[in-house]
Amino acid sequence: MTFRETIITAFQSLKMNPKRSFMTIIGIVIGIASVITIMAIGNGVNQMAKSQFKTSKSGELKAQIDFTSDTDAG
């Protein structure tokens, strides 16, 4: 099967199953978007952590950690 025949067969499949093709495209788009979002969040957290670990003149590392508990103790 040549490259041209493969392309023609692919387009025929897309025409015969438009709903399935549309759902596949939507799934791929959502998957790619979620991977990009997760990577962006990870890079943002990494940059924030690096900015908080600044070296002072004495060589000490300082970081501020904020914690809020949503549970009641009791």
C-alpha positions as a Python dict, from the first residue, in 0.01 Angstrom:
ca = {
    (1, 'M'): (0, 0, 0),
    (2, 'T'): (144, 333, -104),
    (3, 'F'): (140, 653, 97),
    (4, 'R'): (-131, 797, -129),
    (5, 'E'): (-356, 494, -78),
    (6, 'T'): (-305, 517, 298),
    (7, 'I'): (-413, 883, 299),
    (8, 'I'): (-721, 805, 85),
    (9, 'T'): (-819, 518, 317),
    (10, 'A'): (-776, 740, 623),
    (11, 'F'): (-1003, 1010, 480),
    (12, 'Q'): (-1264, 751, 384),
    (13, 'S'): (-1263, 623, 743),
    (14, 'L'): (-1307, 976, 872),
    (15, 'K'): (-1607, 1027, 642),
    (16, 'M'): (-1770, 695, 735),
    (17, 'N'): (-1744, 749, 1114),
    (18, 'P'): (-1775, 1123, 1177),
    (19, 'K'): (-1895, 1092, 1538),
    (20, 'R'): (-1614, 857, 1633),
    (21, 'S'): (-1361, 1080, 1455),
    (22, 'F'): (-1494, 1387, 1636),
    (23, 'M'): (-1482, 1215, 1975),
    (24, 'T'): (-1127, 1094, 1907),
    (25, 'I'): (-1017, 1446, 1818),
    (26, 'I'): (-1180, 1585, 2133),
    (27, 'G'): (-1005, 1319, 2345),
    (28, 'I'): (-667, 1398, 2194),
    (29, 'V'): (-715, 1773, 2247),
    (30, 'I'): (-819, 1725, 2611),
    (31, 'G'): (-524, 1491, 2672),
    (32, 'I'): (-269, 1730, 2525),
    (33, 'A'): (-419, 2025, 2714),
    (34, 'S'): (-406, 1837, 3044),
    (35, 'V'): (-42, 1739, 2994),
    (36, 'I'): (52, 2100, 2913),
    (37, 'T'): (-141, 2225, 3217),
    (38, 'I'): (23, 1976, 3456),
    (39, 'M'): (369, 2064, 3323),
    (40, 'A'): (299, 2438, 3359),
    (41, 'I'): (179, 2392, 3718),
    (42, 'G'): (489, 2185, 3798),
    (43, 'N'): (720, 2447, 3649),
    (44, 'G'): (540, 2722, 3841),
    (45, 'V'): (575, 2540, 4171),
    (46, 'N'): (940, 2472, 4094),
    (47, 'Q'): (1009, 2840, 4024),
    (48, 'M'): (821, 2945, 4339),
    (49, 'A'): (1021, 2701, 4551),
    (50, 'K'): (1348, 2823, 4401),
    (51, 'S'): (1256, 3185, 4468),
    (52, 'Q'): (1181, 3106, 4834),
    (53, 'F'): (1513, 2928, 4890),
    (54, 'K'): (1735, 3234, 4857),
    (55, 'T'): (2079, 3227, 5008),
    (56, 'S'): (2147, 3503, 5258),
    (57, 'K'): (2485, 3663, 5322),
    (58, 'S'): (2555, 3422, 5608),
    (59, 'G'): (2491, 3119, 5387),
    (60, 'E'): (2163, 3020, 5555),
    (61, 'L'): (1869, 2895, 5353),
    (62, 'K'): (1537, 3051, 5440),
    (63, 'A'): (1189, 2944, 5333),
    (64, 'Q'): (841, 3041, 5447),
    (65, 'I'): (587, 2761, 5471),
    (66, 'D'): (221, 2846, 5528),
    (67, 'F'): (-19, 2573, 5646),
    (68, 'T'): (-391, 2599, 5707),
    (69, 'S'): (-582, 2306, 5849),
    (70, 'D'): (-943, 2262, 5744),
    (71, 'T'): (-1025, 2000, 6005),
    (72, 'D'): (-1148, 2075, 6356),
    (73, 'A'): (-950, 1928, 6643),
    (74, 'G'): (-1218, 1791, 6863),
}
